[in-house]
Amino acid sequence: MKPIRFSREEIADIKARLRPYFRDELEMELRDLPAEMLIDFLAREIGPYFYNRGLYDAQAIVSQMSEQVSEAIAGLERS
């Protein structure tokens, strides 16, 4: 599987979201390098779980839509 990579803009947004959490919940100041290391770790170690969940959800939607299409086609059958 290809590694999960984020753009500079995405990393900046993620850091902006992590900092208040660390400050408010953990009473810690999260600086740039540790934040980027944490993001890399999460992407590498936990990201695949989120990615796979997204795939499973997408597969369920495609399956549901395929069933609806099959039903619609069956409704067009002539006797």
The first five atom37 places (N, CA, C, CB, O) and aatype in JSON, in Angstrom:
{
  "aatype": [12, 11, 14, 9, 1, 13, 15, 1, 6, 6, 9, 0, 3, 9, 11, 0, 1, 10, 1, 14, 18, 13, 1, 3, 6, 10, 6, 12, 6, 10, 1, 3, 10, 14, 0, 6, 12, 10, 9, 3, 13, 10, 0, 1, 6, 9, 7, 14, 18, 13, 18, 2, 1, 7, 10, 18, 3, 0, 5, 0, 9, 19, 15, 5, 12, 15, 6, 5, 19, 15, 6, 0, 9, 0, 7, 10, 6, 1, 15],
  "atom_mask": [
    [1, 1, 1, 1, 1],
    [1, 1, 1, 1, 1],
    [1, 1, 1, 1, 1],
    [1, 1, 1, 1, 1],
    [1, 1, 1, 1, 1],
    [1, 1, 1, 1, 1],
    [1, 1, 1, 1, 1],
    [1, 1, 1, 1, 1],
    [1, 1, 1, 1, 1],
    [1, 1, 1, 1, 1],
    [1, 1, 1, 1, 1],
    [1, 1, 1, 1, 1],
    [1, 1, 1, 1, 1],
    [1, 1, 1, 1, 1],
    [1, 1, 1, 1, 1],
    [1, 1, 1, 1, 1],
    [1, 1, 1, 1, 1],
    [1, 1, 1, 1, 1],
    [1, 1, 1, 1, 1],
    [1, 1, 1, 1, 1],
    [1, 1, 1, 1, 1],
    [1, 1, 1, 1, 1],
    [1, 1, 1, 1, 1],
    [1, 1, 1, 1, 1],
    [1, 1, 1, 1, 1],
    [1, 1, 1, 1, 1],
    [1, 1, 1, 1, 1],
    [1, 1, 1, 1, 1],
    [1, 1, 1, 1, 1],
    [1, 1, 1, 1, 1],
    [1, 1, 1, 1, 1],
    [1, 1, 1, 1, 1],
    [1, 1, 1, 1, 1],
    [1, 1, 1, 1, 1],
    [1, 1, 1, 1, 1],
    [1, 1, 1, 1, 1],
    [1, 1, 1, 1, 1],
    [1, 1, 1, 1, 1],
    [1, 1, 1, 1, 1],
    [1, 1, 1, 1, 1],
    [1, 1, 1, 1, 1],
    [1, 1, 1, 1, 1],
    [1, 1, 1, 1, 1],
    [1, 1, 1, 1, 1],
    [1, 1, 1, 1, 1],
    [1, 1, 1, 1, 1],
    [1, 1, 1, 0, 1],
    [1, 1, 1, 1, 1],
    [1, 1, 1, 1, 1],
    [1, 1, 1, 1, 1],
    [1, 1, 1, 1, 1],
    [1, 1, 1, 1, 1],
    [1, 1, 1, 1, 1],
    [1, 1, 1, 0, 1],
    [1, 1, 1, 1, 1],
    [1, 1, 1, 1, 1],
    [1, 1, 1, 1, 1],
    [1, 1, 1, 1, 1],
    [1, 1, 1, 1, 1],
    [1, 1, 1, 1, 1],
    [1, 1, 1, 1, 1],
    [1, 1, 1, 1, 1],
    [1, 1, 1, 1, 1],
    [1, 1, 1, 1, 1],
    [1, 1, 1, 1, 1],
    [1, 1, 1, 1, 1],
    [1, 1, 1, 1, 1],
    [1, 1, 1, 1, 1],
    [1, 1, 1, 1, 1],
    [1, 1, 1, 1, 1],
    [1, 1, 1, 1, 1],
    [1, 1, 1, 1, 1],
    [1, 1, 1, 1, 1],
    [1, 1, 1, 1, 1],
    [1, 1, 1, 0, 1],
    [1, 1, 1, 1, 1],
    [1, 1, 1, 1, 1],
    [1, 1, 1, 1, 1],
    [1, 1, 1, 1, 1]
  ],
  "atom_positions": [
    [[0.84, -1.18, 0.0], [0.0, 0.0, 0.0], [0.89, 1.25, 0.0], [-0.96, -0.01, 1.22], [1.93, 1.3, 0.66]],
    [[0.45, 2.22, -0.75], [1.17, 3.48, -0.85], [1.04, 4.24, 0.48], [0.63, 4.34, -2.04], [-0.06, 4.31, 1.04]],
    [[2.13, 4.82, 1.0], [2.05, 5.55, 2.27], [1.11, 6.76, 2.16], [3.45, 6.02, 2.7], [0.97, 7.38, 1.1]],
    [[0.47, 7.08, 3.26], [-0.4, 8.25, 3.32], [0.49, 9.49, 3.46], [-1.43, 8.14, 4.52], [1.28, 9.59, 4.4]],
    [[0.34, 10.4, 2.54], [1.12, 11.64, 2.54], [0.16, 12.82, 2.53], [2.1, 11.71, 1.32], [-0.88, 12.79, 1.86]],
    [[0.51, 13.85, 3.26], [-0.3, 15.06, 3.32], [0.47, 16.21, 2.7], [-0.7, 15.38, 4.76], [1.69, 16.27, 2.77]],
    [[-0.27, 17.14, 2.1], [0.34, 18.34, 1.55], [0.76, 19.25, 2.7], [-0.64, 19.09, 0.58], [0.34, 19.04, 3.84]],
    [[1.57, 20.24, 2.42], [2.0, 21.22, 3.44], [0.78, 21.91, 4.05], [2.96, 22.28, 2.81], [0.73, 22.16, 5.25]],
    [[-0.21, 22.22, 3.2], [-1.42, 22.89, 3.69], [-2.2, 21.98, 4.63], [-2.31, 23.32, 2.51], [-2.71, 22.43, 5.66]],
    [[-2.3, 20.7, 4.28], [-3.0, 19.75, 5.14], [-2.28, 19.58, 6.47], [-3.14, 18.39, 4.43], [-2.91, 19.53, 7.53]],
    [[-0.95, 19.5, 6.43], [-0.17, 19.37, 7.66], [-0.39, 20.59, 8.54], [1.34, 19.19, 7.35], [-0.57, 20.46, 9.75]],
    [[-0.37, 21.78, 7.94], [-0.6, 23.0, 8.72], [-1.98, 22.98, 9.36], [-0.44, 24.25, 7.83], [-2.14, 23.39, 10.51]],
    [[-2.98, 22.51, 8.62], [-4.34, 22.43, 9.17], [-4.43, 21.41, 10.3], [-5.34, 22.06, 8.06], [-5.07, 21.66, 11.32]],
    [[-3.79, 20.27, 10.12], [-3.8, 19.23, 11.16], [-3.1, 19.74, 12.42], [-3.1, 17.93, 10.65], [-3.59, 19.55, 13.53]],
    [[-1.95, 20.4, 12.25], [-1.24, 20.97, 13.41], [-2.13, 21.98, 14.13], [0.08, 21.63, 12.97], [-2.16, 22.01, 15.36]],
    [[-2.83, 22.8, 13.36], [-3.72, 23.8, 13.97], [-4.84, 23.14, 14.76], [-4.31, 24.72, 12.9], [-5.34, 23.72, 15.72]],
    [[-5.24, 21.95, 14.38], [-6.28, 21.22, 15.1], [-5.72, 20.47, 16.31], [-6.99, 20.24, 14.16], [-6.41, 20.32, 17.33]],
    [[-4.49, 20.01, 16.2], [-3.87, 19.27, 17.3], [-3.48, 20.18, 18.46], [-2.65, 18.52, 16.8], [-3.62, 19.8, 19.63]],
    [[-2.99, 21.36, 18.14], [-2.46, 22.24, 19.2], [-3.49, 22.56, 20.28], [-1.97, 23.53, 18.58], [-3.16, 22.43, 21.46]],
    [[-4.72, 22.97, 19.95], [-5.69, 23.25, 21.02], [-6.03, 22.01, 21.84], [-6.97, 23.82, 20.42], [-6.25, 22.1, 23.05]],
    [[-6.06, 20.85, 21.2], [-6.33, 19.62, 21.93], [-5.23, 19.36, 22.96], [-6.45, 18.43, 20.96], [-5.52, 19.09, 24.13]],
    [[-4.0, 19.44, 22.52], [-2.88, 19.21, 23.44], [-2.88, 20.26, 24.56], [-1.54, 19.25, 22.67], [-2.62, 19.93, 25.72]],
    [[-3.16, 21.5, 24.21], [-3.17, 22.57, 25.21], [-4.31, 22.37, 26.21], [-3.3, 23.94, 24.52], [-4.09, 22.44, 27.42]],
    [[-5.52, 22.13, 25.72], [-6.7, 22.07, 26.58], [-6.83, 20.74, 27.33], [-7.94, 22.3, 25.77], [-7.2, 20.73, 28.51]],
    [[-6.54, 19.65, 26.67], [-6.76, 18.33, 27.27], [-5.53, 17.78, 27.99], [-7.19, 17.36, 26.22], [-5.65, 17.09, 29.0]],
    [[-4.36, 18.09, 27.47], [-3.14, 17.51, 28.02], [-2.26, 18.54, 28.71], [-2.35, 16.82, 26.94], [-1.24, 18.2, 29.32]],
    [[-2.65, 19.82, 28.6], [-1.88, 20.92, 29.16], [-0.43, 20.87, 28.7], [-1.95, 20.89, 30.7], [0.51, 21.0, 29.49]],
    [[-0.26, 20.68, 27.38], [1.06, 20.62, 26.77], [1.1, 21.54, 25.56], [1.42, 19.17, 26.36], [0.11, 21.69, 24.84]],
    [[2.25, 22.15, 25.36], [2.48, 22.96, 24.16], [3.03, 22.04, 23.08], [3.46, 24.17, 24.46], [4.07, 21.4, 23.28]],
    [[2.36, 21.97, 21.94], [2.8, 21.12, 20.84], [3.51, 21.99, 19.8], [1.6, 20.34, 20.21], [2.87, 22.79, 19.12]],
    [[4.8, 21.82, 19.68], [5.6, 22.62, 18.75], [5.63, 21.93, 17.37], [7.06, 22.8, 19.29], [5.14, 20.82, 17.2]],
    [[6.21, 22.64, 16.39], [6.17, 22.18, 15.0], [6.75, 20.79, 14.78], [6.92, 23.15, 14.14], [6.06, 19.91, 14.25]],
    [[8.0, 20.57, 15.17], [8.63, 19.28, 14.89], [7.9, 18.12, 15.57], [10.07, 19.3, 15.34], [7.6, 17.13, 14.9]],
    [[7.6, 18.2, 16.87], [6.85, 17.09, 17.48], [5.47, 16.9, 16.84], [6.68, 17.34, 18.97], [5.0, 15.77, 16.7]],
    [[4.83, 17.99, 16.44], [3.52, 17.87, 15.79], [3.65, 17.12, 14.47], [2.9, 19.26, 15.56], [2.85, 16.25, 14.16]],
    [[4.67, 17.47, 13.68], [4.86, 16.8, 12.4], [5.25, 15.34, 12.6], [5.93, 17.52, 11.58], [4.85, 14.48, 11.82]],
    [[6.04, 15.05, 13.63], [6.39, 13.66, 13.93], [5.15, 12.88, 14.34], [7.46, 13.6, 15.04], [4.99, 11.72, 13.95]],
    [[4.28, 13.5, 15.13], [3.03, 12.84, 15.54], [2.14, 12.59, 14.33], [2.28, 13.71, 16.58], [1.56, 11.51, 14.2]],
    [[2.04, 13.55, 13.44], [1.22, 13.39, 12.23], [1.77, 12.24, 11.38], [1.18, 14.7, 11.41], [1.01, 11.41, 10.89]],
    [[3.08, 12.19, 11.21], [3.7, 11.09, 10.45], [3.4, 9.74, 11.1], [5.22, 11.3, 10.36], [3.07, 8.77, 10.41]],
    [[3.52, 9.69, 12.43], [3.25, 8.44, 13.14], [1.79, 8.02, 12.96], [3.56, 8.59, 14.64], [1.51, 6.87, 12.64]],
    [[0.87, 8.96, 13.15], [-0.56, 8.65, 13.02], [-0.89, 8.2, 11.6], [-1.41, 9.86, 13.39], [-1.65, 7.25, 11.41]],
    [[-0.33, 8.88, 10.61], [-0.58, 8.51, 9.22], [-0.05, 7.11, 8.93], [0.06, 9.53, 8.27], [-0.71, 6.32, 8.25]],
    [[1.12, 6.8, 9.44], [1.76, 5.52, 9.18], [1.11, 4.37, 9.95], [3.24, 5.61, 9.53], [0.85, 3.31, 9.39]],
    [[0.84, 4.59, 11.23], [0.4, 3.5, 12.1], [-1.12, 3.39, 12.24], [1.0, 3.68, 13.44], [-1.64, 2.28, 12.41]],
    [[-1.82, 4.5, 12.19], [-3.27, 4.48, 12.42], [-4.04, 4.82, 11.15], [-3.63, 5.46, 13.54], [-5.19, 4.4, 10.99]],
    [[-3.42, 5.58, 10.26], [-4.06, 5.98, 9.02], [-4.66, 4.82, 8.23], [0.0, 0.0, 0.0], [-5.77, 4.95, 7.72]],
    [[-3.96, 3.69, 8.11], [-4.54, 2.58, 7.35], [-5.89, 2.09, 7.9], [-3.57, 1.42, 7.34], [-6.74, 1.64, 7.13]],
    [[-6.1, 2.19, 9.19], [-7.39, 1.79, 9.76], [-8.51, 2.71, 9.27], [-7.33, 1.8, 11.29], [-9.59, 2.24, 8.9]],
    [[-8.24, 4.01, 9.26], [-9.22, 4.97, 8.77], [-9.43, 4.8, 7.26], [-8.77, 6.4, 9.08], [-10.56, 4.87, 6.77]],
    [[-8.35, 4.58, 6.54], [-8.41, 4.38, 5.1], [-9.28, 3.15, 4.78], [-6.99, 4.21, 4.5], [-10.17, 3.21, 3.94]],
    [[-9.0, 2.04, 5.47], [-9.76, 0.82, 5.25], [-11.23, 1.0, 5.6], [-9.18, -0.32, 6.06], [-12.1, 0.49, 4.9]],
    [[-11.52, 1.72, 6.68], [-12.91, 1.98, 7.06], [-13.6, 2.74, 5.94], [-12.98, 2.78, 8.39], [-14.76, 2.46, 5.62]],
    [[-12.91, 3.72, 5.35], [-13.48, 4.46, 4.22], [-13.75, 3.55, 3.04], [0.0, 0.0, 0.0], [-14.78, 3.69, 2.37]],
    [[-12.83, 2.61, 2.78], [-13.06, 1.66, 1.69], [-14.27, 0.78, 1.97], [-11.81, 0.79, 1.49], [-15.08, 0.54, 1.07]],
    [[-14.39, 0.29, 3.2], [-15.54, -0.56, 3.55], [-16.84, 0.21, 3.39], [-15.4, -1.09, 4.98], [-17.83, -0.32, 2.88]],
    [[-16.84, 1.46, 3.84], [-18.04, 2.29, 3.71], [-18.38, 2.53, 2.24], [-17.84, 3.63, 4.43], [-19.55, 2.45, 1.86]],
    [[-17.37, 2.81, 1.43], [-17.6, 3.03, 0.0], [-18.1, 1.75, -0.66], [-16.31, 3.51, -0.69], [-19.0, 1.79, -1.51]],
    [[-17.54, 0.61, -0.28], [-17.97, -0.67, -0.83], [-19.42, -0.95, -0.48], [-17.07, -1.81, -0.32], [-20.16, -1.46, -1.31]],
    [[-19.84, -0.63, 0.73], [-21.23, -0.84, 1.14], [-22.17, 0.03, 0.31], [-21.4, -0.55, 2.64], [-23.24, -0.41, -0.08]],
    [[-21.77, 1.27, 0.06], [-22.6, 2.18, -0.74], [-22.71, 1.67, -2.17], [-22.03, 3.61, -0.71], [-23.79, 1.66, -2.75]],
    [[-21.58, 1.27, -2.75], [-21.59, 0.76, -4.13], [-22.45, -0.5, -4.21], [-20.15, 0.45, -4.61], [-23.21, -0.66, -5.17]],
    [[-22.36, -1.37, -3.23], [-23.16, -2.59, -3.21], [-24.65, -2.25, -3.13], [-22.75, -3.48, -2.02], [-25.47, -2.84, -3.83]],
    [[-24.99, -1.3, -2.27], [-26.39, -0.88, -2.13], [-26.9, -0.28, -3.44], [-26.54, 0.14, -0.97], [-28.02, -0.58, -3.87]],
    [[-26.1, 0.56, -4.06], [-26.51, 1.18, -5.32], [-26.62, 0.14, -6.43], [-25.51, 2.28, -5.72], [-27.51, 0.23, -7.27]],
    [[-25.73, -0.83, -6.44], [-25.78, -1.9, -7.44], [-27.08, -2.69, -7.29], [-24.56, -2.83, -7.3], [-27.71, -3.06, -8.28]],
    [[-27.47, -2.95, -6.05], [-28.72, -3.66, -5.79], [-29.92, -2.85, -6.29], [-28.87, -3.96, -4.29], [-30.86, -3.41, -6.85]],
    [[-29.87, -1.54, -6.07], [-30.96, -0.68, -6.54], [-31.03, -0.68, -8.07], [-30.78, 0.75, -6.02], [-32.12, -0.69, -8.64]],
    [[-29.88, -0.66, -8.72], [-29.85, -0.7, -10.18], [-30.4, -2.03, -10.68], [-28.41, -0.48, -10.71], [-31.17, -2.07, -11.64]],
    [[-30.01, -3.12, -10.04], [-30.51, -4.44, -10.42], [-32.02, -4.51, -10.28], [-29.86, -5.52, -9.58], [-32.7, -5.07, -11.14]],
    [[-32.54, -3.95, -9.2], [-33.99, -3.93, -9.0], [-34.68, -3.08, -10.06], [-34.32, -3.4, -7.59], [-35.74, -3.45, -10.56]],
    [[-34.08, -1.95, -10.4], [-34.66, -1.06, -11.43], [-34.66, -1.77, -12.78], [-33.85, 0.28, -11.53], [-35.63, -1.67, -13.53]],
    [[-33.59, -2.48, -13.09], [-33.52, -3.2, -14.36], [-34.56, -4.33, -14.36], [-32.09, -3.78, -14.6], [-35.24, -4.55, -15.37]],
    [[-34.68, -5.03, -13.25], [-35.68, -6.1, -13.16], [-37.08, -5.54, -13.35], [-35.58, -6.83, -11.79], [-37.94, -6.2, -13.92]],
    [[-37.31, -4.32, -12.89], [-38.62, -3.69, -13.05], [-38.93, -3.36, -14.5], [0.0, 0.0, 0.0], [-40.09, -3.14, -14.85]],
    [[-37.91, -3.32, -15.35], [-38.11, -3.02, -16.78], [-38.41, -4.27, -17.61], [-36.88, -2.32, -17.33], [-38.77, -4.17, -18.78]],
    [[-38.26, -5.43, -17.0], [-38.51, -6.68, -17.74], [-39.94, -6.74, -18.25], [-38.21, -7.91, -16.84], [-40.87, -6.28, -17.59]],
    [[-40.09, -7.31, -19.41], [-41.41, -7.47, -20.01], [-41.83, -8.91, -19.94], [-41.41, -6.98, -21.46], [-41.01, -9.83, -20.03]],
    [[-43.11, -9.1, -19.79], [-43.58, -10.49, -19.74], [-43.94, -11.01, -21.1], [-44.78, -10.6, -18.82], [-44.36, -12.16, -21.23]]
  ]
}
